[in-house]
Amino acid sequence: MREIVFDTETTGLDPKTGDRMVEIGCVEMVNRVETGATYHAYYNPERDMPAGAEAVHGLSSAFLSDKPLFRDTAQELIDFIGDAPLVAHNAGFDFGFLNNELALVDREPVDLGRMVDTVAIARKKHPGAKNSLDALCSRYGVDRSHRVKHGALLDAELLAQVYVELMGGRQIGLELAAEAPAPAVEQALPQSEVNTTRLARKPRPHAASAEEIARHQAFIKQIETPIWGK
């Protein structure tokens, strides 16, 4: 099964008030194993970058000023995600911004039925515990030492590893084993039908040869004051 794990960075918290998506990162997985295929893009939001948002992801208005508009590369993103389920952490947030950008360029929204929310999965699996991406990385031993600020592709890569653990960890070979035919089970025979007859074997020669006897006698003669001569 093909799935896309993705993350977004934005100018704020609510697209309904004019906030825009400025970065998206996607990681392709097949049967919950990363294929190595990714999609990453920055977008010019055509507005200012609030200081609070820049402090989170480090993307300034100056940096984004020469990046393409979402409409210019929207088809690339659509082609990459295809019709696969989309996995995100607090997925309602990311879906909200993605579908807002699609609406602004008169594109069909992504069906919410494709949404897989790892926050909801984590809350069900670890009720009462912290379920931020950082907390889950710590819980599952996912290395995030290179994560200084939020970045869409980096966070998607971390989330892909966390998602696998949330779903039970990698069970390499189980799917192949499930497809393999079950080995035949041998039926135990009734005791009356068990063959207990032992086959007689022809005795094997075990006496020393004449050559072996001669070598032994020569060896004995070399021993000085043997204990059997006392």
C-alpha positions as CSV (number, residue, x, y, z in Angstrom):
1,M,0.0,0.0,0.0
2,R,1.3,3.4,-1.0
3,E,1.1,6.2,1.6
4,I,2.4,9.8,1.7
5,V,3.7,11.2,5.0
6,F,3.7,15.0,4.8
7,D,4.2,18.2,6.8
8,T,3.6,21.9,6.1
9,E,5.0,25.2,7.3
10,T,2.9,28.3,7.2
11,T,2.7,32.0,8.0
12,G,0.3,31.3,11.0
13,L,-2.4,29.2,12.4
14,D,-5.5,29.8,10.3
15,P,-5.9,30.0,6.6
16,K,-9.3,31.6,7.0
17,T,-7.6,34.7,8.3
18,G,-5.2,35.0,5.4
19,D,-2.4,32.7,6.6
20,R,-0.7,30.8,3.8
21,M,1.4,27.6,3.3
22,V,5.1,28.4,2.6
23,E,6.6,24.9,2.6
24,I,5.6,21.3,2.1
25,G,7.6,18.1,2.4
26,C,6.3,14.7,1.4
27,V,7.8,11.2,2.0
28,E,6.6,8.2,0.0
29,M,6.1,4.9,1.8
30,V,5.0,1.5,0.4
31,N,3.9,-1.1,2.9
32,R,5.2,1.4,5.5
33,V,8.7,1.3,4.2
34,E,10.3,4.5,2.8
35,T,11.0,4.2,-0.9
36,G,13.4,7.1,-1.0
37,A,11.0,9.2,-3.1
38,T,10.3,12.6,-1.7
39,Y,8.7,15.9,-2.7
40,H,9.7,19.3,-1.3
41,A,8.8,22.8,-2.2
42,Y,8.9,26.4,-0.8
43,Y,6.3,28.9,-1.8
44,N,6.1,32.7,-2.0
45,P,3.1,33.5,0.2
46,E,2.5,36.9,-1.3
47,R,2.3,38.4,2.2
48,D,4.6,39.2,5.1
49,M,6.0,36.6,7.5
50,P,5.0,37.2,11.1
51,A,7.9,37.1,13.6
52,G,6.3,34.3,15.6
53,A,6.0,32.0,12.6
54,E,9.6,32.8,11.4
55,A,10.9,31.9,14.9
56,V,9.4,28.4,14.5
57,H,10.6,27.5,11.0
58,G,13.2,30.2,10.2
59,L,11.7,31.1,6.8
60,S,11.8,34.8,6.2
61,S,10.0,37.0,3.7
62,A,13.3,37.7,2.0
63,F,14.1,34.0,1.7
64,L,10.7,33.3,0.2
65,S,10.5,36.3,-2.1
66,D,12.0,34.5,-5.1
67,K,10.2,31.2,-4.6
68,P,7.5,30.1,-6.9
69,L,3.8,30.7,-6.2
70,F,1.8,27.7,-5.3
71,R,-0.2,27.9,-8.5
72,D,3.0,27.5,-10.5
73,T,3.9,24.1,-9.2
74,A,0.6,22.8,-7.8
75,Q,0.4,20.1,-10.5
76,E,3.8,18.6,-9.4
77,L,2.5,18.2,-5.9
78,I,-0.8,16.7,-7.1
79,D,1.0,14.2,-9.3
80,F,3.3,13.2,-6.5
81,I,0.6,12.5,-3.9
82,G,-1.7,10.8,-6.4
83,D,-4.6,9.1,-4.7
84,A,-2.6,7.8,-1.7
85,P,-3.7,8.2,1.9
86,L,-2.0,11.3,3.4
87,V,-0.4,10.9,6.9
88,A,0.3,14.0,9.0
89,H,0.7,15.0,12.6
90,N,-2.3,17.0,13.7
91,A,-3.5,16.3,10.1
92,G,-6.5,18.7,10.3
93,F,-4.1,21.6,10.4
94,D,-2.1,20.5,7.4
95,F,-5.1,19.5,5.4
96,G,-6.7,22.8,6.1
97,F,-3.7,24.7,4.6
98,L,-3.3,22.3,1.7
99,N,-6.9,22.5,0.7
100,N,-6.9,26.3,1.1
101,E,-4.0,26.6,-1.4
102,L,-5.8,24.3,-3.8
103,A,-9.0,26.3,-3.5
104,L,-7.2,29.6,-4.2
105,V,-6.0,28.2,-7.6
106,D,-9.4,26.5,-8.4
107,R,-8.2,23.0,-7.8
108,E,-10.2,20.1,-6.3
109,P,-9.6,19.7,-2.5
110,V,-8.0,16.6,-1.1
111,D,-10.7,14.3,0.2
112,L,-10.6,14.2,4.0
113,G,-11.3,10.5,3.8
114,R,-7.6,10.1,2.9
115,M,-6.5,11.8,6.1
116,V,-4.4,9.7,8.6
117,D,-3.8,11.7,11.8
118,T,-0.8,10.4,13.8
119,V,-1.8,12.6,16.8
120,A,-5.1,10.7,17.0
121,I,-3.3,7.4,16.7
122,A,-0.8,8.4,19.4
123,R,-3.5,9.6,21.8
124,K,-5.3,6.3,21.5
125,K,-2.1,4.3,21.9
126,H,-0.6,6.5,24.7
127,P,-3.5,8.1,26.5
128,G,-2.5,10.9,28.9
129,A,1.1,11.1,27.5
130,K,2.7,13.9,25.6
131,N,2.2,13.2,21.9
132,S,4.1,16.0,20.1
133,L,6.4,14.9,17.4
134,D,9.4,15.6,19.6
135,A,7.9,13.5,22.5
136,L,7.1,10.6,20.1
137,C,10.6,10.7,18.7
138,S,12.0,10.4,22.2
139,R,9.6,7.6,23.1
140,Y,10.5,5.5,20.0
141,G,14.2,6.4,19.9
142,V,14.0,8.3,16.6
143,D,17.1,10.5,16.2
144,R,16.1,14.2,15.9
145,S,19.4,15.7,16.9
146,H,19.7,17.5,13.6
147,R,16.4,19.2,14.0
148,V,17.2,22.8,15.1
149,K,14.0,24.4,13.7
150,H,10.9,23.0,12.1
151,G,11.3,22.1,8.5
152,A,8.6,20.4,6.4
153,L,10.7,17.7,4.7
154,L,12.7,16.9,7.9
155,D,9.6,16.7,10.0
156,A,7.9,14.4,7.4
157,E,11.0,12.2,7.5
158,L,10.9,12.0,11.3
159,L,7.1,11.4,11.3
160,A,7.5,8.6,8.8
161,Q,9.7,6.7,11.3
162,V,7.3,7.5,14.2
163,Y,4.3,6.4,12.1
164,V,5.9,3.0,11.5
165,E,6.4,2.6,15.3
166,L,2.9,3.8,16.1
167,M,1.5,1.1,13.8
168,G,3.5,-1.7,15.5
169,G,7.0,-1.3,14.2
170,R,8.6,-2.9,11.1
171,Q,7.7,-6.6,10.8
172,I,10.0,-7.5,8.0
173,G,9.0,-10.6,6.1
174,L,5.6,-11.1,7.7
175,E,3.8,-10.2,4.5
176,L,5.9,-12.7,2.5
177,A,5.4,-15.3,5.1
178,A,1.7,-14.8,5.0
179,E,1.6,-15.5,1.3
180,A,3.8,-18.6,1.6
181,P,1.9,-22.0,1.7
182,A,1.7,-23.5,5.1
183,P,3.9,-26.5,5.6
184,A,2.2,-29.9,5.6
185,V,1.4,-31.3,9.0
186,E,2.4,-35.0,9.4
187,Q,-0.3,-37.1,11.0
188,A,0.8,-39.3,13.9
189,L,0.3,-43.0,13.1
190,P,-1.6,-45.2,15.6
191,Q,0.8,-47.1,17.8
192,S,-0.3,-50.4,16.2
193,E,0.9,-49.1,12.8
194,V,4.3,-47.9,13.9
195,N,7.1,-50.0,12.5
196,T,9.4,-50.9,15.4
197,T,11.4,-53.6,13.5
198,R,15.1,-53.1,13.8
199,L,17.3,-53.9,10.8
200,A,20.4,-56.0,11.6
201,R,23.6,-54.5,10.4
202,K,26.6,-56.5,9.2
203,P,29.4,-56.4,11.7
204,R,32.2,-54.0,10.7
205,P,35.9,-55.2,10.9
206,H,37.6,-53.8,14.0
207,A,40.8,-55.8,14.5
208,A,44.1,-54.1,14.0
209,S,45.9,-54.9,10.7
210,A,49.3,-56.6,10.6
211,E,50.9,-53.2,9.7
212,E,49.3,-51.5,12.7
213,I,50.5,-54.4,15.0
214,A,54.1,-54.1,13.7
215,R,54.1,-50.3,14.3
216,H,52.8,-50.8,17.8
217,Q,55.5,-53.3,18.7
218,A,58.2,-51.0,17.3
219,F,56.9,-48.2,19.5
220,I,56.8,-50.4,22.6
221,K,60.5,-51.4,22.1
222,Q,61.4,-47.7,22.3
223,I,60.1,-47.3,25.8
224,E,62.7,-47.5,28.5
225,T,61.8,-49.2,31.8
226,P,58.1,-49.7,31.0
227,I,55.8,-49.9,34.1
228,W,54.5,-53.3,32.9
229,G,58.0,-54.7,33.2
230,K,58.3,-54.1,36.9
